[in-house]
Amino acid sequence: MPASSPYDRLYEQACDQAIAMCDGNLRSTIKALIMANEYLELELQELRAAISSGCMPNTVSDEAQSNAA
């Protein structure tokens, strides 16, 4: 048996929460996770496109500096 990762407990809790949010329906849970993953993939593509075209997203520290000025 392989050694367990320190994150195993967190992953188990995240799985339990996702299943609970879908009222115990595993098919709905998987569907929701696939949809969330697709959304994140789209966001990543948009960020990559913005960066490659020279648009850099503001960071929190940039916003704080401009607000302080």
N, C-alpha and C positions, 0 to 999 in steps of 0.2 A: 504494500500500500504506500503510495507516494506521500511525502510530508505535506501537510496542509499549509496553504498560504495564509498569512495574517488577514488577507482580504476575504477569505472564504466565508467567514461569518457575516461580513457586510453584504456579500453577494447573495447569501441565503436570505438575509433580511430584505434585500431589495426585491428578490424573487417573490417572497411572501407578500410584500406590499403591493407589487404589481398584480399578483393573482387576486389579492383582496379587493383592489380597486376595480377589478373586472368580475366581482361577485363569485369568485372561484371558478369561472369559466376559462379553462386553459386555452381554448381556441381564440377567444376574445383577447386574452392576455398576449398571445403570440402576435395576433393581428395588430394590437396597439403598439407593441414593441417594434414591429416592422415599420409601421407608419411613422413612429418617432425617429427611427433610424433613417428613413427616407428624407424626413424633414431636415435632420442634421446634415445629411449628405448634401442636400440642396443648399443649405446655409454655407457649408464648407466650399462648395463650388462657387457661390457668389462672392465669398471672401477672397478666394484665390483669384477670381476674375478682377475684382477691384484692386487687389495688390499688384497684379501683373499689368494693369493699366495705369498704375501710379497713384491710385487712391489708397491712402493708408487710413484705416479706421482709427478714430481717436481713442486714446487710452484714458483711463480714469485720471492718471496723473496729469495728462495734457489738459483735460477739462478743468481740473483743479487749478492749474497754473493760469489758464486763460480767465477763469473766474476771479482769481486773486488780483489780476492786473487791472 
